[in-house]
Amino acid sequence: MAGWNTITQIRKLEERADGLGMRFTAYKHDDMYGEHVALVPKDKDALPIYSRDAILFAGSLEHADRFMQGVLWAREYDRMTIDRNNDKKRERKEQDERNKQMVKILKDEKLNLVQT
């Protein structure tokens, strides 16, 4: 059984993952004990460069915490060294990718607007 501290830790990790555009899920290729978790994009709008079934991380909760700290560190480093407006640029590039994917979907979709 999990104690209150474990539950609190898991909730904090879920909040951090959500803020980074990820969510926890079961790791598909886990051993029979189910000890590992996976981080995947949280929805169709989050982290658009990755496919919706991409596994961004797989491992223990402790390692997931370290992985997310690394992502946060990298974002902060970019913000400090490259440009203070890096978050806005990242958001713009992500929206560009969403737009590109939407155009592809619309081009590939066969519309039967006129029926004869």
VEXTOR-101976 format. One record per atom (N, C-alpha, C, O): residue in three letters; x, z, y. Coordinates in steps of 0.001 Angstrom, whole numbers, padded with zeros to 6 digits, always signed. Example, Ala and Ser with C-alpha at 12.3 -4.5 7.8 and 13.67 -1.06 7.14 Angstrom:
// residues 2
ala+013190+007800-005690
ala+012300+007800-004500
ala+013200+007800-003300
ala+014236+008465-003319
ser+012850+007080-002250
ser+013670+007140-001060
ser+012900+007870+000030
ser+013409+008039+001138
//
This chain:
// residues 116
met+000832+000000-001185
met+000000+000000+000000
met+000874+000000+001245
met+002000+000499+001247
ala+000324-000569+002287
ala+001031-000635+003557
ala+000623+000533+004440
ala-000544+000925+004472
gly+001589+001080+005150
gly+001306+002145+006097
gly+000968+001572+007469
gly+001037+000363+007689
trp+000603+002464+008384
trp+000206+002045+009726
trp+001325+001297+010447
trp+001054+000323+011149
asn+002563+001726+010292
asn+003682+001050+010953
asn+003820-000390+010464
asn+004121-001288+011251
thr+003603-000610+009186
thr+003677-001960+008634
thr+002564-002829+009205
thr+002794-003983+009568
ile+001372-002279+009285
ile+000245-003023+009843
ile+000516-003375+011300
ile+000266-004505+011719
thr+001020-002430+012071
thr+001350-002669+013477
thr+002422-003740+013606
thr+002331-004610+014472
gln+003433-003683+012754
gln+004507-004679+012773
gln+003957-006071+012482
gln+004327-007036+013151
ile+003094-006179+011510
ile+002505-007476+011149
ile+001676-008016+012309
ile+001746-009206+012619
arg+000898-007160+012946
arg+000092-007605+014093
arg+000975-008106+015232
arg+000668-009121+015856
lys+002069-007399+015503
lys+002991-007837+016555
lys+003627-009179+016209
lys+003783-010045+017070
leu+003993-009340+014940
leu+004563-010612+014506
leu+003543-011739+014638
leu+003896-012849+015036
glu+002295-011466+014310
glu+001247-012482+014449
glu+001045-012868+015912
glu+000854-014043+016225
glu+001085-011882+016806
glu+000961-012160+018242
glu+002127-013014+018744
glu+001930-013957+019512
arg+003335-012678+018307
arg+004512-013445+018715
arg+004410-014874+018184
arg+004681-015830+018911
ala+004024-015015+016934
ala+003882-016345+016342
ala+002844-017160+017116
ala+003062-018338+017400
asp+001738-016545+017450
asp+000689-017230+018206
asp+001214-017703+019562
asp+000922-018821+019987
gly+001979-016863+020231
gly+002565-017224+021516
gly+003547-018381+021426
gly+003764-019095+022405
leu+004138-018567+020256
leu+005081-019665+020037
leu+004407-020900+019439
leu+005070-021901+019166
gly+003083-020827+019236
gly+002358-021965+018691
gly+002375-022035+017180
gly+002193-023105+016600
met+002593-020891+016533
met+002669-020848+015078
met+001673-019833+014532
met+001119-019016+015267
arg+001465-019911+013234
arg+000657-018896+012546
arg+001255-018662+011169
arg+001945-019517+010612
phe+000973-017482+010636
phe+001449-017134+009298
phe+000494-017694+008255
phe-000713-017788+008478
thr+001049-018057+007133
thr+000266-018482+005983
thr+001056-018123+004725
thr+002232-017763+004794
ala+000400-018225+003598
ala+001097-017968+002334
ala+002079-019103+002078
ala+001797-020261+002386
tyr+003210-018769+001524
tyr+004209-019780+001171
tyr+003809-020407-000155
tyr+003700-019718-001169
lys+003591-021716-000142
lys+003070-022430-001322
lys+004006-022363-002530
lys+003542-022359-003670
his+005281-022311-002297
his+006255-022390-003389
his+006848-021028-003712
his+007990-020926-004160
asp+006070-019994-003484
asp+006565-018632-003670
asp+006606-018266-005147
asp+006004-018911-006006
asp+007347-017201-005390
asp+007375-016673-006755
asp+006042-015995-007058
asp+005169-015949-006191
met+005874-015488-008226
met+004582-014939-008628
met+004204-013650-007901
met+003059-013206-007992
tyr+005135-013052-007192
tyr+004827-011796-006506
tyr+004310-012008-005089
tyr+003811-011063-004478
gly+004412-013211-004551
gly+003892-013500-003218
gly+004577-012716-002115
gly+003918-012263-001179
glu+005884-012550-002210
glu+006630-011749-001248
glu+006963-012489+000049
glu+007319-011861+001045
his+006849-013813+000042
his+007268-014576+001205
his+006078-015110+001999
his+004979-015286+001473
val+006334-015360+003274
val+005346-015934+004173
val+005905-017244+004716
val+007102-017513+004612
ala+005034-018042+005290
ala+005459-019277+005940
ala+004897-019295+007353
ala+003838-018725+007617
leu+005607-019948+008251
leu+005123-020190+009609
leu+004849-021677+009729
leu+005695-022510+009404
val+003654-021995+010201
val+003223-023382+010373
val+002638-023526+011778
val+002304-022519+012402
pro+002503-024763+012295
pro+001824-024931+013586
pro+000420-024338+013521
pro-000283-024517+012526
lys+000008-023632+014579
lys-001246-022887+014499
lys-002496-023747+014588
lys-003539-023363+014059
asp-002418-024893+015238
asp-003576-025786+015310
asp-003102-027185+015679
asp-001901-027433+015786
lys-004043-028091+015872
lys-003674-029488+016109
lys-002997-029700+017452
lys-002310-030704+017638
asp-003173-028788+018385
asp-002570-028937+019707
asp-001222-028246+019841
asp-000449-028570+020743
ala-000934-027310+018969
ala+000318-026557+019056
ala+001443-027313+018369
ala+001261-027858+017280
leu+002594-027345+019002
leu+003789-027982+018442
leu+003472-029379+017901
leu+003633-029628+016707
pro+003029-030281+018760
pro+002523-031584+018292
pro+003561-032482+017638
pro+003196-033436+016951
ile+004837-032206+017831
ile+005873-033051+017243
ile+005933-032892+015719
ile+006435-033766+015013
tyr+005410-031756+015222
tyr+005413-031484+013782
tyr+004088-031898+013159
tyr+003045-031835+013810
ser+004125-032319+011904
ser+002882-032619+011202
ser+002141-031303+010952
ser+002748-030232+010961
arg+000862-031387+010734
arg+000032-030187+010583
arg+000363-029409+009322
arg+000041-028224+009241
asp+000993-030029+008339
asp+001344-029305+007115
asp+002829-028941+007066
asp+003344-028562+006014
ala+003511-029056+008201
ala+004943-028728+008254
ala+005149-027225+008109
ala+004461-026425+008743
ile+006098-026861+007272
ile+006489-025454+007156
ile+007727-025280+008032
ile+008796-025808+007729
leu+007565-024536+009118
leu+008648-024341+010072
leu+009620-023265+009610
leu+010799-023282+009963
phe+009113-022337+008822
phe+009929-021233+008310
phe+009287-020719+007036
phe+008062-020726+006909
ala+010099-020274+006094
ala+009604-019590+004895
ala+010587-018483+004551
ala+011799-018697+004540
gly+010063-017315+004275
gly+010908-016185+003923
gly+010164-014881+004085
gly+008933-014856+004104
ser+010907-013800+004200
ser+010306-012472+004327
ser+009820-012243+005753
ser+010154-013004+006662
leu+009033-011196+005940
leu+008572-010838+007283
leu+009749-010502+008205
leu+009747-010864+009381
glu+010735-009819+007669
glu+011901-009463+008475
glu+012639-010714+008946
glu+013064-010799+010098
his+012784-011679+008047
his+013457-012916+008433
his+012597-013748+009380
his+013133-014448+010239
ala+011277-013683+009238
ala+010384-014379+010171
ala+010553-013804+011567
ala+010548-014540+012555
asp+010703-012474+011647
asp+010945-011821+012939
asp+012228-012352+013567
asp+012249-012668+014756
arg+013287-012452+012789
arg+014570-012958+013304
arg+014466-014427+013711
arg+015029-014838+014726
phe+013739-015217+012910
phe+013544-016632+013227
phe+012845-016790+014582
phe+013266-017589+015418
met+011783-016023+014783
met+011049-016126+016051
met+011879-015601+017217
met+011779-016132+018323
gln+012700-014569+016995
gln+013599-014107+018046
gln+014568-015218+018426
gln+014898-015379+019601
gly+015025-015986+017440
gly+015916-017108+017707
gly+015237-018197+018533
gly+015845-018772+019436
val+013972-018474+018217
val+013230-019472+018989
val+013071-018996+020431
val+013267-019768+021370
leu+012716-017728+020603
leu+012579-017175+021950
leu+013912-017201+022695
leu+013955-017539+023877
trp+014994-016847+022012
trp+016311-016860+022622
trp+016671-018287+023084
trp+017162-018479+024196
ala+016424-019268+022226
ala+016748-020657+022563
ala+015949-021128+023772
ala+016485-021816+024641
arg+014684-020767+023833
arg+013855-021158+024986
arg+014361-020499+026264
arg+014439-021138+027313
glu+014700-019235+026169
glu+015217-018527+027351
glu+016563-019106+027781
glu+016821-019254+028975
tyr+017406-019429+026830
tyr+018712-020012+027137
tyr+018537-021353+027848
tyr+019198-021628+028850
asp+017644-022179+027319
asp+017365-023458+027972
asp+016847-023252+029387
asp+017242-023964+030311
arg+015970-022285+029549
arg+015402-022004+030870
arg+016494-021589+031852
arg+016465-021979+033019
met+017457-020798+031379
met+018518-020302+032266
met+019573-021366+032548
met+020078-021450+033667
thr+019912-022175+031555
thr+021035-023091+031724
thr+020635-024491+032151
thr+021342-025122+032936
ile+019540-024976+031661
ile+019166-026358+031951
ile+018344-026440+033229
ile+018711-027137+034175
asp+017232-025722+033244
asp+016338-025845+034379
asp+015312-024726+034322
asp+014799-024393+033254
arg+015028-024169+035441
arg+014044-023090+035490
arg+012633-023591+035208
arg+011757-022800+034862
asn+012404-024879+035350
asn+011087-025457+035078
asn+010994-026029+033670
asn+010152-026887+033402
asn+011843-025566+032778
asn+011895-026118+031433
asn+010578-025943+030675
asn+010206-026810+029884
asp+009865-024830+030906
asp+008583-024615+030229
asp+007594-025704+030604
asp+006880-026223+029745
lys+007548-026050+031882
lys+006635-027108+032335
lys+007025-028448+031725
lys+006157-029237+031350
lys+008320-028709+031624
lys+008779-029962+031015
lys+008417-030008+029538
lys+007991-031048+029035
arg+008585-028891+028840
arg+008243-028838+027416
arg+006748-029093+027242
arg+006341-029860+026370
glu+005928-028442+028081
glu+004484-028640+027998
glu+004116-030098+028273
glu+003237-030648+027609
arg+004776-030725+029239
arg+004508-032129+029569
arg+004877-033041+028394
arg+004124-033951+028046
lys+006034-032790+027791
lys+006468-033598+026644
lys+005542-033401+025446
lys+005263-034353+024717
glu+005064-032175+025237
glu+004127-031928+024154
glu+002819-032672+024403
glu+002234-033230+023474
gln+002355-032683+025666
gln+001131-033417+025984
gln+001342-034915+025816
gln+000446-035619+025351
asp+002513-035406+026188
asp+002832-036829+025967
asp+002734-037175+024483
asp+002205-038224+024117
glu+003248-036286+023634
glu+003193-036521+022181
glu+001750-036503+021692
glu+001370-037340+020873
arg+000930-035555+022185
arg-000480-035522+021795
arg-001172-036829+022197
arg-001947-037395+021426
asn-000881-037300+023418
asn-001480-038540+023906
asn-001063-039721+023030
asn-001885-040572+022691
lys+000210-039765+022672
lys+000723-040837+021818
lys+000016-040835+020459
lys-000358-041888+019943
gln-000159-039650+019891
gln-000838-039546+018601
gln-002303-039968+018714
gln-002839-040601+017804
met-002946-039620+019824
met-004346-039994+020023
met-004487-041509+020160
met-005418-042094+019606
val-003584-042142+020883
val-003618-043598+021019
val-003450-044254+019658
val-004139-045224+019343
lys-002534-043725+018847
lys-002323-044278+017504
lys-003582-044144+016659
lys-003958-045077+015948
ile-004228-042994+016733
ile-005470-042780+015985
ile-006535-043778+016434
ile-007227-044380+015613
leu-006651-043941+017731
leu-007669-044855+018250
leu-007371-046304+017881
leu-008293-047072+017603
lys-006108-046683+017876
lys-005744-048051+017497
lys-005987-048296+016016
lys-006412-049384+015627
asp-005721-047294+015190
asp-005875-047438+013747
asp-007328-047339+013291
asp-007688-047809+012211
glu-008152-046721+014127
glu-009547-046525+013751
glu-010320-047836+013923
glu-010217-048502+014952
lys-011079-048182+012917
lys-011885-049403+012985
lys-013261-048997+013482
lys-013993-048265+012816
leu-013590-049482+014651
leu-014878-049148+015238
leu-015923-050180+014856
leu-015719-051378+015050
asn-017008-049732+014329
asn-018116-050602+013978
asn-019219-050415+015013
asn-020296-049904+014708
leu-018932-050834+016229
leu-019889-050638+017311
leu-021021-051659+017262
leu-022158-051344+017611
val-020716-052868+016836
val-021718-053921+016785
val-021966-054267+015321
val-021044-054642+014597
gln-023194-054139+014903
gln-023534-054473+013533
gln-024340-055761+013537
gln-025266-055914+014334
thr-024001-056670+012668
thr-024727-057944+012607
thr-025640-058008+011421
thr-026324-059011+011222
//
